[in-house]
C-alpha cells in the first residue's frame, strides 16, 4: 500500500503551499469512531496566517484547524524564538489536503541572495474512540506536540500516526538581504531623500509664488 505523500510548491519566494496526498485506502477503516488529522511542525522561518485558514474554512476549501506557536506575521526570523504547530482536521474524505504558509524576512546572508530552510514532513494522525493507547504510542504522540500539550485525551482515545513521505527533502529558498550591499544602498537612499526633499520644496515655493498679490493699477 502506498504511503501518504507531501510536496511544497513553489520552491522559492515568500508564499508557499504544502500539498499533501492521502491514499484512499487510509480511509478504508474510517468509521464514526475514528477521525483523521494532518499535523505540520513549522520552523521559526515560516508561519501560517490563522485568518487565511479561517477564510479557507469559510469558503469550504480548507479543513478545520488549530495553531500553536508564533503567528505574528510582522516579526522577522531574528525576533522569533519558536516555530509553530498546525493541526488540520478532522478530515472528511479528502485525498488532497493543502496548507498555505509564508516566509519571514530572513537574516542577512553574505555572498548569497537566498536562505535555504529545511521543512519537516507532516504526520497523518488517526484518532479512534477505543481502548486506552499503549504507553509507547502516548509517548510518541505527545512528542509530536512538544512543547505544547496534545489536544487528544489518551484516556478515551487511541491515537496512531504515519509520516508523510516525499521524493526529496523538503526545502524552500527565501530571499535574504546582503550586508555587502549597504555600501551603496545607504548612500543612494540618502541621495534619493535629498532629491525628493528638494523637489517638494521647489514645488511648494513655485505654488506659493502664484498667490502673491498683484500690484494695484492706478487709474487717472
URTA-V689597 format. One line per field, one symbol per residue. phi: phi as a letter, one per 40 degrees, with the letter a starting at -180 (. if undefined). A space follows every 50 residues. Layout:
phi = ???
This chain:
phi = .cccbaabbccahbbbacbbbbddccccccaccbabbbbbbbcccbabbd cccccccccgbbcdabbbhcbcccccccbbbacabbbbicccbccbbbbc abcccccdbcfabbbcbcbcccbbbbbbcbcdccdccdcccccccdcbcc cbcccbbbbbabccbacaccbbbbdbcbdcccdbcccccccccccccccc cccccccccccccccccccc
